[in-house]
């Protein structure tokens, strides 16, 4: 799968900031790297945080979401699940989910900040 396909799959998976194993404090490391805009720093932050979130139980939420996506014949879901099972928190699928969750957290924080100004 291409990086674009992995990102699209991660966006389709039913995992969000309220899912089991999500740690906003952990994701904040990725958010800070995203704000800096340095791709290498983002990748490094995702790598560090992915192992933490795996230990927190995010793997269960992602596994369930992948199974559902496979059952619904979502493009790339079968390949994403296979790679997830083989590589764990190092899989591109899991890492893409971690990055998306960090992006979601950043957006939620922006919305809350703007709402506080009213």
Secondary structure, 3 states (H helix, E strand, C coil): CCHHHHHHHHHHCCCCCCCCCCCHHHHHHHHHHHHHCCHHHHHHHHHHHHHHHHHHCHHHHHHHHHHHHHHCCCCCHHHHHHHHHHHHHHCHHHHHHHHHHHHHHHHHHHHHHHHHCC
